Amino acid sequence: MRGGGHHHYGLDMDLALTGQIAVVTGASRGIGLAVVRALVDEGAHVVAGARTTTPELAELASTGAVDVVEVDLSTPDGPDQLVESAGPRVDVLVNNVGSAHPRPAGFLEITDDMWRATLELDLMASVRAIRAVLPGMLARGAGAIVNIGSVNARLPDPLVLDYSAAKGAAGNMAKSLSKELGPHGIRVNTVDPGPVATDLWLGAGGVAEVVGGANGVEPDDVAAGAAAGMVTGRFSRPEEVADLVVVLASPRFGNVTGASFTIDGGLVTTL
């Protein structure tokens, strides 16, 4: 298993993912891109869905281990198109696509259209992708579904109120689904990251910039404040989230289902 960044920790556990077909949504950057890399490192073939291909994703595709499908996953038929292009067999589905838009002006600023857009991308894209892979997984009696949630599923935040609500709904859905699918050999788990060093937080138009702009604070200071809220004092790296995802995708962890794993540097104090 790979360590974060470029360290190899010498834990060479075979995750038994070689030759498996994995579909990853929101695969062009951030956590999604890191998940694609981690799966390829473990020998899987990845069908990567993204609205646009980034140079990083194109580079992975040039190795032959990744097929890139350009698709708008917020549309009713986007997830279907992605799964269909993967072919009849999908062993692993990673629902990563999502987006958080800070609402510094508060609840009354969040229009129906904003709610709809958030729910389409942060909840329904996962619902539709699961619906598309399930018939094949049920026929084979095997499969692993890993949803990228958020600490905001359990740490509701008015700054990302609609996003928090959507992630709470997605986490609830995953738990219910794990109960339905467990008897059929299909596992459903959720990874709930706290702040991760990606564009969603740190890029142009990201959380740090929008919140900073609303409060007259430098984006770097917003990010530093968030990092200070974690007992480790830093954001998680996308690679660290990806390593957790590949572990949950692995048949080596075949009795882990209906579980949520928080990776947040100790931000949320849990029992």
N, C-alpha and C positions, 0 to 999 in steps of 0.2 A: 504494500500500500504506500502511496506517495505521501511524503510529508508536505507541509505547507511550503510554498515557494519552491526552491530548488534543492531543499535538503532531502536526503534519503535517510530515513531513520533505521533502516535495516530490518523493518518488520515486513518480511516478504511473505505475507499471507496471500495465498492464491484465492481470489474472490470468486473464482469459477464463473467469470463473465465472458471468457473467451468465446467468440463466435456468436454471442447473443446479439439480438437486434434491439436497439434502444431508440426511442423517439424522445427528443428534448425540445420543449417549446421555449421561445424567447432566447434563442441560442447564440445570438450574434455578439453579445458582450456580457460583462459582469459575471454573475453567478452562472448563468446559462452556458456561457462560453467555457468557464472553468469546469463545469459538469461534463461538457462534450469532451474536453481534453482528458479529464480523469477517466471517463469511460473508455476512450480510445487507448489510454495507457494500460487499461485492464484487459484489452483485447476485444472489446465490443465493437460492433459496427453501428454507427450513429446516423440516424436521420434527423437533421437539425432544422427546425422551423424558425424562421425569422422574417420580419417584414422586409429587411434589406440585408444583403450579405456584407459583412465587414471584411477588411483585409485579413484579420486574424482567422476568421471562419473560413475564408477562401483558402488560406494556407493549409488549414487542417483538411479541407476537402481535397486538396491536391495530392494528399497521401493515399487517397482511395478509401480511407477508413470512415469518411464522412460524406453523406449526401446532403446537400443544402437544398431546402425547399423554401422559396420566397412566398410567404403567405401572410395575410392579415388575420391573425388569430382572434381578433375581437369581433369578427363577422360570424354569423350563424354557421356558415359552411367551411370556414377556414380550418378549424381543427380536423374536420373530416377529410379535407384535401390532403393535409399533412399525413395523416395516418394511412390514407389510401395509397399514397405514394411510397410508403414504407413497405407495402406488400402485405400478404396475408398473415405474416408472423411478426408479432411484436412481443418481445419478452419483458421489456422494461419501458415504462412511460414515466418521464420526469416532467411534471407540470411546473414550469418555472416562470412562464410569462406573467408579467404584472407590472404595475406602475402606481406610484404614490404621488399624488399632487397635493402639496401642502395648501391648507385653506386658512391663511392667517386672518382673514376677515370674519371667520366664524361660520357657524351652522347655517345662518340665513343666506350666506353667499353660495351655498351648495345647491345648485339648480337640479331639476329633474334630469336634465341632459347630462350633467356631471355625475350624478348618481348612476345613471344608466351606463355611461362609459366605464365607470369604475367597476360596476358589477359585471359588465360584459367581459372585461379583461381579467379581473382578479377573482372571479367566481365561475362565470359561464364558460370561459375558454377551457378551464379544467374539466368541468362537467361534460362538455362536448367531446374533449379528447378522450376522456375515460369511456364515454358511451361508444366511441369509435373503436377503441382497442378491445373492449370487453368480449364481444362475441368470439373473437379468435382466442383470447386467453381462456375463456370458459370451455371452448372446444378442446384445448390442450390440457386443461386442468392445472395451469401454471401461469404465473406472471407476478411482476412487482410494479407497484405504482408508488411513486414518491412525489408528494406535493411540496413545493416550497411555499411555506406559509409566512408568518411574521410574528415576532413577539407581540405585535399590536393585536393579535387575535385574543390575547389575554391581558394586554396592557393598553386598554382603549385610550386613544390620544385625540383630543379635540383638533389638534393641528392636522391630523390625517384621519378625520372622522369617518368618511365614507370608505376609505381604504381599510381602516380598522374593522369596520362592520363587515366588509366583504371577506376579509381574511378570517374573521370569527366564523362566518358562515361556511367558508371552505373547510376550515378545521373540523367543524361539526359534521359536515357532509362526509369527510374522510373517515371519521370514527364510525358513523352509521354504516358506511359502505364496507368497512373492514369486517363488520359483523355478518353482512350478507355474503361477502365473497370468501371469507375464511374457509368455510367448508368445501370450497371449490379450488383450493390451492393457490388463491390469489391474495397477495398481501398489499395493504394500503397503509402507508406511513407518511408523516409530515415532519419536515425540518423547519423550525421557526427561528430564522436568524434575527438578531438585533441589528444595529447599524453595521453595514458591510462597506468596505472601501471600494465602492463602484460609483458609476455616474449617477445612479439614482440618488445617492447622498451627496456626492462631491462634484459632479459634473455641472455643466452649464444648465441652468434651469432646475438644478437638483435641490434637495431639501435645504442644504446649508445656504445656498444662494438665495432661495426664495424667502426663507425665514430671516436670514440676515437682512435682506432688503426691506422686509416688512418692519423690522425692529431697529434699523440703522446700525447693524452690527456687521463686522466683516465675516464672510462665509467661513474663513479659517477659524475664527473665534467660536462660531456656532458649532463647527465640527469638533473643536477642542473641548467645548462644553459637553457635547454628547459623549466623547471619549472618556471624559472625567467621570461620567456616570457609570462606567463599567469598572469592575474591581480590577480588571487586568489593565485598565487605563488606555485601551486601544480598540479600534474597530477590528472586526473579524476580517480576514482575507477571503476573497472568493474561493481560493483553493481549499481553505479549511472547510468551508461549507460543502464544496464539491466532494471532498474526501468522505464526509459523513453521508452524503447522498449515495455514493457508490457502495458503501458498506450496507446501507439499507436496501439497495437494489440487489445485493448478492444473495444467492441461495444459501450461502454459509450462515445467514441470519434468518433462517426459514421459519422460526417461530416468533419473530418480532412482527406484530401487526397491530393496527389501531393505536399506534404509539406516536407521541409528539416529542421531538428532540429539540431542545432549545440550545442555540449556539449564539451567545450574546455577551460573552466576557463577564458573566455574573450580573448583568444589568437588572434583570428581574429576580427579586429575592424569592426563591421557591423553597418549599419544604422538602 
